[in-house]
Amino acid sequence: MNPMNTLNADKIYPAAPVRPVRAVKRKTRITIYLDDEVLEQFRNDAQQTGKGYQTLINAALRSRLLAQREPASSAS
């Protein structure tokens, strides 16, 4: 028996659920080599804070970039 023949053509099927819109991609996967000591420290910090070590590395890099943008007059 063909399963298509068992479908009731008169039956109204509910619409498929609408998928939520995907957020805009904000991150890119990369490969990076870090010193073992640096990675170990971030992993230890991650364990203590309950945050992911990659999240902590990203936060440290972002903090460094923001510090570079500060005016030179604030360094004195």
MIDOVO-85341 format. One record per residue: residue number from 1; x, y, z of N, C-alpha, C in turn. Coordinates in pm, 1 decimal. Example, Ala and Ser with C-alpha at 12.3 -4.5 7.8 and 13.67 -1.06 7.14 Angstrom:
2
<node num="1" n_X="1319.0" n_Y="-569.0" n_Z="780.0" ca_X="1230.0" ca_Y="-450.0" ca_Z="780.0" c_X="1320.0" c_Y="-330.0" c_Z="780.0"/>
<node num="2" n_X="1285.0" n_Y="-225.0" n_Z="708.0" ca_X="1367.0" ca_Y="-106.0" ca_Z="714.0" c_X="1290.0" c_Y="3.0" c_Z="787.0"/>
% end
This chain:
76
<node num="1" n_X="84.4" n_Y="-117.9" n_Z="0.0" ca_X="0.0" ca_Y="0.0" ca_Z="0.0" c_X="89.0" c_Y="124.3" c_Z="0.0"/>
<node num="2" n_X="57.3" n_Y="218.0" n_Z="-83.8" ca_X="132.5" ca_Y="342.2" ca_Z="-93.9" c_X="89.1" c_Y="434.6" c_Z="20.0"/>
<node num="3" n_X="184.4" n_Y="481.1" n_Z="103.5" ca_X="146.0" ca_Y="568.0" ca_Z="215.6" c_X="79.1" c_Y="696.6" c_Z="170.4"/>
<node num="4" n_X="107.7" n_Y="740.8" n_Z="49.2" ca_X="45.1" ca_Y="863.5" ca_Z="0.3" c_X="-104.2" c_Y="845.2" c_Z="-20.0"/>
<node num="5" n_X="-147.7" n_Y="723.1" n_Z="-49.3" ca_X="-289.6" ca_Y="697.0" ca_Z="-69.4" c_X="-367.2" c_Y="701.7" c_Z="61.7"/>
<node num="6" n_X="-297.6" n_Y="686.4" n_Z="174.9" ca_X="-365.7" ca_Y="685.1" ca_Z="304.2" c_X="-389.4" c_Y="825.2" c_Z="357.8"/>
<node num="7" n_X="-328.3" n_Y="926.4" n_Z="297.1" ca_X="-348.9" ca_Y="1062.6" ca_Z="344.1" c_X="-488.2" c_Y="1109.6" c_Z="305.1"/>
<node num="8" n_X="-551.4" n_Y="1178.5" n_Z="391.3" ca_X="-682.7" ca_Y="1233.5" ca_Z="363.7" c_X="-663.5" c_Y="1372.2" c_Z="303.8"/>
<node num="9" n_X="-689.9" n_Y="1386.4" n_Z="176.0" ca_X="-667.5" ca_Y="1513.6" ca_Z="107.2" c_X="-758.9" c_Y="1623.1" c_Z="159.3"/>
<node num="10" n_X="-869.0" n_Y="1586.2" n_Z="221.4" ca_X="-962.5" ca_Y="1686.1" ca_Z="271.3" c_X="-924.0" c_Y="1737.6" c_Z="410.2"/>
<node num="11" n_X="-835.6" n_Y="1667.0" n_Z="475.7" ca_X="-797.4" ca_Y="1705.6" ca_Z="611.2" c_X="-711.5" c_Y="1832.0" c_Z="605.5"/>
<node num="12" n_X="-738.4" n_Y="1922.9" n_Z="695.3" ca_X="-660.7" ca_Y="2046.6" ca_Z="703.1" c_X="-553.0" c_Y="2026.3" c_Z="809.1"/>
<node num="13" n_X="-428.7" n_Y="2040.7" n_Z="766.2" ca_X="-316.2" ca_Y="2025.2" ca_Z="857.1" c_X="-276.2" c_Y="2161.4" c_Z="912.5"/>
<node num="14" n_X="-241.7" n_Y="2165.3" n_Z="1040.0" ca_X="-199.6" ca_Y="2294.4" ca_Z="1096.9" c_X="-69.4" c_Y="2340.2" c_Z="1030.1"/>
<node num="15" n_X="-52.5" n_Y="2469.0" n_Z="1024.6" ca_X="69.1" ca_Y="2524.9" ca_Z="965.6" c_X="189.3" c_Y="2485.4" c_Z="1050.7"/>
<node num="16" n_X="301.1" n_Y="2468.2" n_Z="985.1" ca_X="424.8" ca_Y="2436.3" ca_Z="1056.5" c_X="461.0" c_Y="2555.0" c_Z="1145.6"/>
<node num="17" n_X="517.6" n_Y="2526.0" n_Z="1262.7" ca_X="554.5" ca_Y="2636.3" ca_Z="1351.0" c_X="659.2" c_Y="2725.4" c_Z="1283.7"/>
<node num="18" n_X="649.6" n_Y="2852.7" n_Z="1310.0" ca_X="742.6" ca_Y="2948.8" ca_Z="1252.9" c_X="870.1" c_Y="2947.0" c_Z="1335.5"/>
<node num="19" n_X="982.8" n_Y="2933.8" n_Z="1267.3" ca_X="1110.9" ca_Y="2936.4" ca_Z="1337.4" c_X="1143.4" c_Y="3078.2" c_Z="1380.4"/>
<node num="20" n_X="1205.2" n_Y="3091.2" n_Z="1496.5" ca_X="1248.2" ca_Y="3225.5" ca_Z="1536.8" c_X="1357.3" c_Y="3274.1" c_Z="1440.6"/>
<node num="21" n_X="1361.9" n_Y="3401.5" n_Z="1420.6" ca_X="1462.9" ca_Y="3459.6" ca_Z="1332.8" c_X="1598.8" c_Y="3444.5" c_Z="1399.0"/>
<node num="22" n_X="1697.0" n_Y="3400.7" n_Z="1320.7" ca_X="1831.8" ca_Y="3386.1" ca_Z="1375.5" c_X="1893.3" c_Y="3521.5" c_Z="1404.8"/>
<node num="23" n_X="1963.8" n_Y="3526.2" n_Z="1514.5" ca_X="2035.6" ca_Y="3648.8" ca_Z="1548.8" c_X="2146.7" c_Y="3671.5" c_Z="1447.5"/>
<node num="24" n_X="2184.9" n_Y="3794.2" n_Z="1431.9" ca_X="2293.7" ca_Y="3826.9" ca_Z="1341.8" c_X="2421.8" c_Y="3763.5" c_Z="1395.0"/>
<node num="25" n_X="2495.8" n_Y="3700.9" n_Z="1306.6" ca_X="2620.8" ca_Y="3636.4" ca_Z="1346.2" c_X="2718.2" c_Y="3742.7" c_Z="1394.8"/>
<node num="26" n_X="2769.6" n_Y="3723.7" n_Z="1514.4" ca_X="2859.8" ca_Y="3822.1" ca_Z="1572.2" c_X="2996.8" c_Y="3764.7" c_Z="1602.7"/>
<node num="27" n_X="3015.4" n_Y="3636.2" n_Z="1578.6" ca_X="3143.5" ca_Y="3573.9" ca_Z="1611.1" c_X="3190.5" c_Y="3490.3" c_Z="1493.6"/>
<node num="28" n_X="3321.4" n_Y="3473.7" n_Z="1486.6" ca_X="3383.3" ca_Y="3395.9" ca_Z="1380.7" c_X="3474.5" c_Y="3291.5" c_Z="1444.2"/>
<node num="29" n_X="3463.7" n_Y="3169.0" n_Z="1394.4" ca_X="3548.5" ca_Y="3061.6" ca_Z="1445.2" c_X="3689.5" c_Y="3078.5" c_Z="1387.6"/>
<node num="30" n_X="3789.7" n_Y="3071.1" n_Z="1476.8" ca_X="3928.8" ca_Y="3081.1" ca_Z="1433.6" c_X="4010.9" c_Y="2973.3" c_Z="1503.1"/>
<node num="31" n_X="4132.2" n_Y="2957.0" n_Z="1457.1" ca_X="4230.0" ca_Y="2872.5" ca_Z="1525.8" c_X="4341.4" c_Y="2964.2" c_Z="1572.0"/>
<node num="32" n_X="4378.9" n_Y="2952.1" n_Z="1698.4" ca_X="4481.4" ca_Y="3038.7" ca_Z="1755.0" c_X="4570.3" c_Y="2956.0" c_Z="1846.6"/>
<node num="33" n_X="4698.0" n_Y="2985.0" n_Z="1844.1" ca_X="4791.9" ca_Y="2918.2" ca_Z="1933.4" c_X="4821.2" c_Y="3010.5" c_Z="2050.6"/>
<node num="34" n_X="4800.4" n_Y="2959.2" n_Z="2172.1" ca_X="4826.9" ca_Y="3034.5" ca_Z="2294.0" c_X="4930.2" c_Y="2960.3" c_Z="2376.4"/>
<node num="35" n_X="5006.1" n_Y="3034.4" n_Z="2454.6" ca_X="5099.3" ca_Y="2970.4" ca_Z="2546.9" c_X="5020.3" c_Y="2883.3" c_Z="2643.7"/>
<node num="36" n_X="5078.0" n_Y="2768.9" n_Z="2679.1" ca_X="5009.8" ca_Y="2676.1" ca_Z="2770.2" c_X="4972.1" c_Y="2743.9" c_Z="2901.6"/>
<node num="37" n_X="5062.6" n_Y="2829.0" n_Z="2952.4" ca_X="5037.3" ca_Y="2895.7" ca_Z="3079.8" c_X="4919.0" c_Y="2992.1" c_Z="3069.8"/>
<node num="38" n_X="4907.4" n_Y="3059.4" n_Z="2956.7" ca_X="4798.1" ca_Y="3153.8" ca_Z="2936.0" c_X="4665.1" c_Y="3078.4" c_Z="2932.1"/>
<node num="39" n_X="4661.3" n_Y="2972.2" n_Z="2853.4" ca_X="4539.3" ca_Y="2894.2" ca_Z="2841.6" c_X="4500.3" c_Y="2831.3" c_Z="2974.9"/>
<node num="40" n_X="4599.2" n_Y="2780.4" n_Z="3046.6" ca_X="4572.1" ca_Y="2719.6" ca_Z="3177.3" c_X="4512.8" c_Y="2821.5" c_Z="3274.1"/>
<node num="41" n_X="4565.3" n_Y="2944.3" n_Z="3271.5" ca_X="4513.2" ca_Y="3047.9" ca_Z="3360.3" c_X="4368.2" c_Y="3083.4" c_Z="3326.3"/>
<node num="42" n_X="4339.1" n_Y="3094.7" n_Z="3197.1" ca_X="4201.4" ca_Y="3125.4" ca_Z="3158.0" c_X="4107.9" c_Y="3010.1" c_Z="3194.1"/>
<node num="43" n_X="4154.6" n_Y="2887.9" n_Z="3179.5" ca_X="4070.2" ca_Y="2773.4" ca_Z="3216.8" c_X="4046.0" c_Y="2768.8" c_Z="3366.8"/>
<node num="44" n_X="4148.7" n_Y="2800.4" n_Z="3445.9" ca_X="4131.8" ca_Y="2806.6" ca_Z="3590.7" c_X="4033.8" c_Y="2916.6" c_Z="3629.6"/>
<node num="45" n_X="4049.9" n_Y="3033.4" n_Z="3565.9" ca_X="3958.9" ca_Y="3144.6" ca_Z="3593.1" c_X="3815.7" c_Y="3106.9" c_Z="3554.9"/>
<node num="46" n_X="3802.1" n_Y="3035.2" n_Z="3444.2" ca_X="3669.2" ca_Y="2993.2" ca_Z="3398.9" c_X="3604.0" c_Y="2900.4" c_Z="3500.6"/>
<node num="47" n_X="3682.5" n_Y="2811.5" n_Z="3556.4" ca_X="3629.2" ca_Y="2718.8" ca_Z="3655.6" c_X="3583.8" c_Y="2793.3" c_Z="3780.7"/>
<node num="48" n_X="3659.2" n_Y="2895.0" n_Z="3819.3" ca_X="3625.1" ca_Y="2971.4" ca_Z="3939.1" c_X="3504.6" c_Y="3062.1" c_Z="3918.4"/>
<node num="49" n_X="3491.3" n_Y="3117.0" n_Z="3798.5" ca_X="3383.5" ca_Y="3212.5" ca_Z="3773.3" c_X="3256.9" c_Y="3147.7" c_Z="3718.0"/>
<node num="50" n_X="3270.8" n_Y="3026.4" n_Z="3664.4" ca_X="3156.3" ca_Y="2960.9" ca_Z="3604.2" c_X="3127.9" c_Y="3007.7" c_Z="3462.1"/>
<node num="51" n_X="3220.4" n_Y="3084.8" n_Z="3405.8" ca_X="3206.9" ca_Y="3129.8" ca_Z="3267.3" c_X="3301.5" c_Y="3047.6" c_Z="3181.6"/>
<node num="52" n_X="3276.6" n_Y="3042.8" n_Z="3053.8" ca_X="3362.7" ca_Y="2968.5" ca_Z="2962.8" c_X="3497.3" c_Y="3037.0" c_Z="2944.6"/>
<node num="53" n_X="3601.4" n_Y="2958.2" n_Z="2926.3" ca_X="3734.0" ca_Y="3017.8" ca_Z="2910.8" c_X="3743.5" c_Y="3098.5" c_Z="2782.0"/>
<node num="54" n_X="3673.1" n_Y="3058.0" n_Z="2678.7" ca_X="3675.2" ca_Y="3135.5" ca_Z="2554.6" c_X="3605.7" c_Y="3270.2" c_Z="2574.5"/>
<node num="55" n_X="3501.9" n_Y="3271.2" n_Z="2655.7" ca_X="3433.4" ca_Y="3396.1" ca_Z="2688.2" c_X="3527.4" c_Y="3489.4" c_Z="2762.0"/>
<node num="56" n_X="3605.9" n_Y="3435.6" n_Z="2852.5" ca_X="3701.1" ca_Y="3517.1" ca_Z="2928.2" c_X="3812.7" c_Y="3570.5" c_Z="2838.7"/>
<node num="57" n_X="3861.0" n_Y="3487.7" n_Z="2747.1" ca_X="3963.8" ca_Y="3532.9" ca_Z="2653.1" c_X="3907.6" c_Y="3645.3" c_Z="2567.4"/>
<node num="58" n_X="3784.8" n_Y="3629.1" n_Z="2518.3" ca_X="3721.0" ca_Y="3731.9" ca_Z="2436.5" c_X="3707.1" c_Y="3862.5" c_Z="2515.7"/>
<node num="59" n_X="3667.9" n_Y="3851.9" n_Z="2642.6" ca_X="3651.7" ca_Y="3970.7" ca_Z="2727.1" c_X="3785.9" c_Y="4040.4" c_Z="2748.9"/>
<node num="60" n_X="3893.5" n_Y="3963.2" n_Z="2768.1" ca_X="4025.5" ca_Y="4021.9" ca_Z="2787.9" c_X="4072.2" c_Y="4094.5" c_Z="2661.3"/>
<node num="61" n_X="4048.6" n_Y="4033.8" n_Z="2545.8" ca_X="4086.7" ca_Y="4097.8" ca_Z="2420.0" c_X="4004.9" c_Y="4224.6" c_Z="2397.3"/>
<node num="62" n_X="3876.0" n_Y="4216.7" n_Z="2424.9" ca_X="3789.7" ca_Y="4334.6" ca_Z="2407.8" c_X="3832.8" c_Y="4446.8" c_Z="2501.6"/>
<node num="63" n_X="3864.9" n_Y="4413.2" n_Z="2624.9" ca_X="3909.8" ca_Y="4512.1" ca_Z="2721.6" c_X="4037.6" c_Y="4580.7" c_Z="2674.3"/>
<node num="64" n_X="4127.7" n_Y="4502.7" n_Z="2619.0" ca_X="4253.8" ca_Y="4557.0" ca_Z="2566.2" c_X="4228.0" c_Y="4651.9" c_Z="2450.6"/>
<node num="65" n_X="4136.3" n_Y="4615.5" n_Z="2361.2" ca_X="4103.5" ca_Y="4701.8" ca_Z="2247.7" c_X="4040.2" c_Y="4833.0" c_Z="2295.1"/>
<node num="66" n_X="3951.7" n_Y="4823.8" n_Z="2392.8" ca_X="3887.6" ca_Y="4944.4" ca_Z="2445.1" c_X="3988.5" c_Y="5034.3" c_Z="2515.1"/>
<node num="67" n_X="4085.3" n_Y="4975.6" n_Z="2583.5" ca_X="4188.8" ca_Y="5053.7" ca_Z="2652.2" c_X="4275.0" c_Y="5129.5" c_Z="2551.7"/>
<node num="68" n_X="4296.6" n_Y="5071.6" n_Z="2435.2" ca_X="4375.0" ca_Y="5138.2" ca_Z="2331.3" c_X="4302.9" c_Y="5260.3" c_Z="2277.1"/>
<node num="69" n_X="4172.4" n_Y="5260.9" n_Z="2282.1" ca_X="4094.1" ca_Y="5371.3" ca_Z="2226.3" c_X="4087.2" c_Y="5491.7" c_Z="2317.8"/>
<node num="70" n_X="4124.5" n_Y="5472.6" n_Z="2445.3" ca_X="4119.0" ca_Y="5585.0" ca_Z="2538.8" c_X="4219.0" c_Y="5692.0" c_Z="2496.1"/>
<node num="71" n_X="4183.6" n_Y="5818.0" n_Z="2517.4" ca_X="4275.4" ca_Y="5926.2" ca_Z="2480.1" c_X="4408.1" c_Y="5916.7" c_Z="2555.3"/>
<node num="72" n_X="4514.2" n_Y="5957.4" n_Z="2491.2" ca_X="4647.5" ca_Y="5950.2" ca_Z="2551.2" c_X="4657.5" c_Y="6039.0" c_Z="2674.6"/>
<node num="73" n_X="4574.3" n_Y="6141.9" n_Z="2685.7" ca_X="4579.5" ca_Y="6232.2" ca_Z="2799.8" c_X="4540.3" c_Y="6163.5" c_Z="2930.7"/>
<node num="74" n_X="4462.4" n_Y="6053.7" n_Z="2922.8" ca_X="4421.5" ca_Y="5984.5" ca_Z="3044.5" c_X="4532.4" c_Y="5897.4" c_Z="3100.5"/>
<node num="75" n_X="4640.1" n_Y="5878.6" n_Z="3023.5" ca_X="4752.3" ca_Y="5795.5" ca_Z="3067.3" c_X="4841.2" c_Y="5869.2" c_Z="3164.4"/>
<node num="76" n_X="4832.3" n_Y="6000.7" n_Z="3173.6" ca_X="4922.2" ca_Y="6075.2" ca_Z="3260.8" c_X="4873.4" c_Y="6087.5" c_Z="3401.2"/>
% end
